[in-house]
Amino acid sequence: MYTLLVADDHPMFREAMVGAIAAALPDSRVLEAASLAEAIIQAEAQEELDLLLLDLALPDSEGLAGLRRLRETLPWLPVAILSAEQSRDIVLEALGLGAVGYLPKSTPRDDLLAALRQILEGQVYLPADILRRPTARHAATGALASSAASTTSPSAYTTSPTHTATHGDALADGISQLTAKQLQVLACLSRGESNKAIARDLAIAETTVKSHVSAILRKLGVNSRVQAILTAQTLDLDDHPPR
C-alpha cells in the first residue's frame, strides 16, 4: 500500500486528485495539505510516506522555494512537482533540486496516473513534450552573444576560466566515449522518454536500454538518469560524433 500526500491550496483540485488516485490505486492512502507548512507537519508525522505531490503556487511558498525547503527539511522524502507551470527551465531546475518527477496539471488523467505509477516504482517521470521545447537560455543565446560582442569587454567573461574549461572538457570527454547507440539513448532520455518508449523507438529490447543507460551513467560520471539528462542539456549532442 502506498501513502501519498497532495499539497495544493485548491480544495477542488485536491479532491479530484484524491479521487483519481483512489480509483487507480485502491489500496493507497492519500493525505491532503493546503500549505507547505501543513505538508511538512504531516510528512514529519508519517512513519511511511512514499510520495509528496507539491504545487509550486502554495500560499506560503513561491516557485521552487518550497521544493528547496522540503529537500533541506526532509531529504528522504520523494517529491514530485504537480503544477500549472510548464516552463522547460523550471522543469530542469526542479529535477536539479532533486524532484523525482514533474507533472503538469494539464496532463490527461490516464497519463497522470501512469506517471504516478512510474514514480512510485522508483523511476523519474519527465514531461516529454515540455523537454522538447528550447530552454530560455538557448533561445536567448544569439541575442546575448550579439549584445556581449558590442557592449562587453573581453575581460567580463574571465570568471573561473580554469574551472569552467575543466568541467566542460570532462563532460565532452564523457560524451565522446559513448557509442552511436548510447548517444541515441541519451538523446531519448533528454526528451523524457521511458525505457519502454526508448526500446520501442530504437527497436531494441528494454533490457538492452537498461544496459545502455548504465553505461551512459558510468561514462558521464553521474549517478542517476536525471543527472545524465541535465548533462545532455548542457551539450549539443550533434557536436560529438560517436565512437
Contacts in CASP RR format, 6 or more apart in sequence:
PFRMAT RR
TARGET T0000
AUTHOR 0000-0000-0000
METHOD contacts of the structure
MODEL  1
MYTLLVADDHPMFREAMVGAIAAALPDSRVLEAASLAEAIIQAEAQEELD
LLLLDLALPDSEGLAGLRRLRETLPWLPVAILSAEQSRDIVLEALGLGAV
GYLPKSTPRDDLLAALRQILEGQVYLPADILRRPTARHAATGALASSAAS
TTSPSAYTTSPTHTATHGDALADGISQLTAKQLQVLACLSRGESNKAIAR
DLAIAETTVKSHVSAILRKLGVNSRVQAILTAQTLDLDDHPPR
1 27 0 8 1.000
1 28 0 8 1.000
1 29 0 8 1.000
2 25 0 8 1.000
2 27 0 8 1.000
2 28 0 8 1.000
2 29 0 8 1.000
2 50 0 8 1.000
2 51 0 8 1.000
2 120 0 8 1.000
3 28 0 8 1.000
3 29 0 8 1.000
3 30 0 8 1.000
3 31 0 8 1.000
3 46 0 8 1.000
3 48 0 8 1.000
3 49 0 8 1.000
3 50 0 8 1.000
4 21 0 8 1.000
4 28 0 8 1.000
4 29 0 8 1.000
4 30 0 8 1.000
4 31 0 8 1.000
4 49 0 8 1.000
4 50 0 8 1.000
4 51 0 8 1.000
4 52 0 8 1.000
4 53 0 8 1.000
4 116 0 8 1.000
5 30 0 8 1.000
5 31 0 8 1.000
5 32 0 8 1.000
5 33 0 8 1.000
5 39 0 8 1.000
5 42 0 8 1.000
5 43 0 8 1.000
5 46 0 8 1.000
5 49 0 8 1.000
5 51 0 8 1.000
5 52 0 8 1.000
5 53 0 8 1.000
6 14 0 8 1.000
6 17 0 8 1.000
6 18 0 8 1.000
6 21 0 8 1.000
6 30 0 8 1.000
6 31 0 8 1.000
6 32 0 8 1.000
6 33 0 8 1.000
6 53 0 8 1.000
6 82 0 8 1.000
7 32 0 8 1.000
7 33 0 8 1.000
7 34 0 8 1.000
7 35 0 8 1.000
7 36 0 8 1.000
7 38 0 8 1.000
7 39 0 8 1.000
7 52 0 8 1.000
7 53 0 8 1.000
7 54 0 8 1.000
7 55 0 8 1.000
7 58 0 8 1.000
8 14 0 8 1.000
8 17 0 8 1.000
8 33 0 8 1.000
8 34 0 8 1.000
8 53 0 8 1.000
8 55 0 8 1.000
8 58 0 8 1.000
8 82 0 8 1.000
9 34 0 8 1.000
9 35 0 8 1.000
9 55 0 8 1.000
9 57 0 8 1.000
9 58 0 8 1.000
9 59 0 8 1.000
10 55 0 8 1.000
11 34 0 8 1.000
13 105 0 8 1.000
14 32 0 8 1.000
14 34 0 8 1.000
17 30 0 8 1.000
17 53 0 8 1.000
17 82 0 8 1.000
18 30 0 8 1.000
18 32 0 8 1.000
19 30 0 8 1.000
20 109 0 8 1.000
20 112 0 8 1.000
20 113 0 8 1.000
21 28 0 8 1.000
21 30 0 8 1.000
21 113 0 8 1.000
21 116 0 8 1.000
22 28 0 8 1.000
22 30 0 8 1.000
24 113 0 8 1.000
24 116 0 8 1.000
24 117 0 8 1.000
25 116 0 8 1.000
25 117 0 8 1.000
25 120 0 8 1.000
31 42 0 8 1.000
31 46 0 8 1.000
31 49 0 8 1.000
33 39 0 8 1.000
33 42 0 8 1.000
34 58 0 8 1.000
34 59 0 8 1.000
35 58 0 8 1.000
35 59 0 8 1.000
35 60 0 8 1.000
35 61 0 8 1.000
36 54 0 8 1.000
36 58 0 8 1.000
36 60 0 8 1.000
36 61 0 8 1.000
36 66 0 8 1.000
36 69 0 8 1.000
36 70 0 8 1.000
37 60 0 8 1.000
39 52 0 8 1.000
39 54 0 8 1.000
39 58 0 8 1.000
39 70 0 8 1.000
40 69 0 8 1.000
40 70 0 8 1.000
40 73 0 8 1.000
40 74 0 8 1.000
43 49 0 8 1.000
43 52 0 8 1.000
43 70 0 8 1.000
43 74 0 8 1.000
43 77 0 8 1.000
44 74 0 8 1.000
49 77 0 8 1.000
50 78 0 8 1.000
50 120 0 8 1.000
51 78 0 8 1.000
51 79 0 8 1.000
51 80 0 8 1.000
51 100 0 8 1.000
51 116 0 8 1.000
51 119 0 8 1.000
51 120 0 8 1.000
52 70 0 8 1.000
52 77 0 8 1.000
52 78 0 8 1.000
52 79 0 8 1.000
52 80 0 8 1.000
53 80 0 8 1.000
53 81 0 8 1.000
53 82 0 8 1.000
53 103 0 8 1.000
54 66 0 8 1.000
54 67 0 8 1.000
54 70 0 8 1.000
54 79 0 8 1.000
54 80 0 8 1.000
54 81 0 8 1.000
54 82 0 8 1.000
55 81 0 8 1.000
55 82 0 8 1.000
55 83 0 8 1.000
56 63 0 8 1.000
56 64 0 8 1.000
56 66 0 8 1.000
56 67 0 8 1.000
56 81 0 8 1.000
56 83 0 8 1.000
56 85 0 8 1.000
56 90 0 8 1.000
57 63 0 8 1.000
57 83 0 8 1.000
57 84 0 8 1.000
57 85 0 8 1.000
58 66 0 8 1.000
61 69 0 8 1.000
63 85 0 8 1.000
64 90 0 8 1.000
64 93 0 8 1.000
64 94 0 8 1.000
64 97 0 8 1.000
67 79 0 8 1.000
67 81 0 8 1.000
67 94 0 8 1.000
67 97 0 8 1.000
67 98 0 8 1.000
67 99 0 8 1.000
68 97 0 8 1.000
70 77 0 8 1.000
70 79 0 8 1.000
71 79 0 8 1.000
71 97 0 8 1.000
71 98 0 8 1.000
78 100 0 8 1.000
78 119 0 8 1.000
79 98 0 8 1.000
79 99 0 8 1.000
79 100 0 8 1.000
80 99 0 8 1.000
80 100 0 8 1.000
80 101 0 8 1.000
80 102 0 8 1.000
80 103 0 8 1.000
80 116 0 8 1.000
80 119 0 8 1.000
80 125 0 8 1.000
81 91 0 8 1.000
81 94 0 8 1.000
81 99 0 8 1.000
81 101 0 8 1.000
81 102 0 8 1.000
81 103 0 8 1.000
82 103 0 8 1.000
82 105 0 8 1.000
83 90 0 8 1.000
83 102 0 8 1.000
83 103 0 8 1.000
83 104 0 8 1.000
83 105 0 8 1.000
84 104 0 8 1.000
84 105 0 8 1.000
84 106 0 8 1.000
85 104 0 8 1.000
86 104 0 8 1.000
86 106 0 8 1.000
86 127 0 8 1.000
86 130 0 8 1.000
87 130 0 8 1.000
87 136 0 8 1.000
88 130 0 8 1.000
88 131 0 8 1.000
88 133 0 8 1.000
88 134 0 8 1.000
88 135 0 8 1.000
88 136 0 8 1.000
89 135 0 8 1.000
89 136 0 8 1.000
89 137 0 8 1.000
91 102 0 8 1.000
91 126 0 8 1.000
91 127 0 8 1.000
91 130 0 8 1.000
91 131 0 8 1.000
92 135 0 8 1.000
92 229 0 8 1.000
92 230 0 8 1.000
92 233 0 8 1.000
94 101 0 8 1.000
94 102 0 8 1.000
95 101 0 8 1.000
95 102 0 8 1.000
95 124 0 8 1.000
95 126 0 8 1.000
95 226 0 8 1.000
95 229 0 8 1.000
95 230 0 8 1.000
96 226 0 8 1.000
96 230 0 8 1.000
98 226 0 8 1.000
100 119 0 8 1.000
100 122 0 8 1.000
100 124 0 8 1.000
100 125 0 8 1.000
101 115 0 8 1.000
101 119 0 8 1.000
101 124 0 8 1.000
101 125 0 8 1.000
101 126 0 8 1.000
102 125 0 8 1.000
102 126 0 8 1.000
102 127 0 8 1.000
102 130 0 8 1.000
103 112 0 8 1.000
103 115 0 8 1.000
103 116 0 8 1.000
103 125 0 8 1.000
103 127 0 8 1.000
104 127 0 8 1.000
104 130 0 8 1.000
107 115 0 8 1.000
107 127 0 8 1.000
115 125 0 8 1.000
116 125 0 8 1.000
118 125 0 8 1.000
118 194 0 8 1.000
119 125 0 8 1.000
123 194 0 8 1.000
123 195 0 8 1.000
124 224 0 8 1.000
124 225 0 8 1.000
124 226 0 8 1.000
126 192 0 8 1.000
126 229 0 8 1.000
127 192 0 8 1.000
128 191 0 8 1.000
128 192 0 8 1.000
128 193 0 8 1.000
131 190 0 8 1.000
131 191 0 8 1.000
131 192 0 8 1.000
131 229 0 8 1.000
132 191 0 8 1.000
135 233 0 8 1.000
148 156 0 8 1.000
148 157 0 8 1.000
171 220 0 8 1.000
171 231 0 8 1.000
171 234 0 8 1.000
171 235 0 8 1.000
172 235 0 8 1.000
172 240 0 8 1.000
174 219 0 8 1.000
174 220 0 8 1.000
174 221 0 8 1.000
175 183 0 8 1.000
175 220 0 8 1.000
175 235 0 8 1.000
175 237 0 8 1.000
175 240 0 8 1.000
176 240 0 8 1.000
176 243 0 8 1.000
177 219 0 8 1.000
177 243 0 8 1.000
178 186 0 8 1.000
178 215 0 8 1.000
178 216 0 8 1.000
178 219 0 8 1.000
178 240 0 8 1.000
178 242 0 8 1.000
178 243 0 8 1.000
179 242 0 8 1.000
179 243 0 8 1.000
180 242 0 8 1.000
180 243 0 8 1.000
181 202 0 8 1.000
181 204 0 8 1.000
181 212 0 8 1.000
182 212 0 8 1.000
182 215 0 8 1.000
182 216 0 8 1.000
182 219 0 8 1.000
182 242 0 8 1.000
183 237 0 8 1.000
183 240 0 8 1.000
183 242 0 8 1.000
184 202 0 8 1.000
185 198 0 8 1.000
185 202 0 8 1.000
185 209 0 8 1.000
185 212 0 8 1.000
185 213 0 8 1.000
185 216 0 8 1.000
186 216 0 8 1.000
186 228 0 8 1.000
186 232 0 8 1.000
186 237 0 8 1.000
187 232 0 8 1.000
187 237 0 8 1.000
188 197 0 8 1.000
188 198 0 8 1.000
188 201 0 8 1.000
188 202 0 8 1.000
189 198 0 8 1.000
189 213 0 8 1.000
189 216 0 8 1.000
189 225 0 8 1.000
189 228 0 8 1.000
189 229 0 8 1.000
189 232 0 8 1.000
190 229 0 8 1.000
190 232 0 8 1.000
190 233 0 8 1.000
190 237 0 8 1.000
192 229 0 8 1.000
193 201 0 8 1.000
195 206 0 8 1.000
195 209 0 8 1.000
195 210 0 8 1.000
195 213 0 8 1.000
196 206 0 8 1.000
198 204 0 8 1.000
198 209 0 8 1.000
199 205 0 8 1.000
199 206 0 8 1.000
199 208 0 8 1.000
199 209 0 8 1.000
202 209 0 8 1.000
213 225 0 8 1.000
213 228 0 8 1.000
216 228 0 8 1.000
217 223 0 8 1.000
217 224 0 8 1.000
217 225 0 8 1.000
217 227 0 8 1.000
217 228 0 8 1.000
220 227 0 8 1.000
220 228 0 8 1.000
220 231 0 8 1.000
222 228 0 8 1.000
222 231 0 8 1.000
END
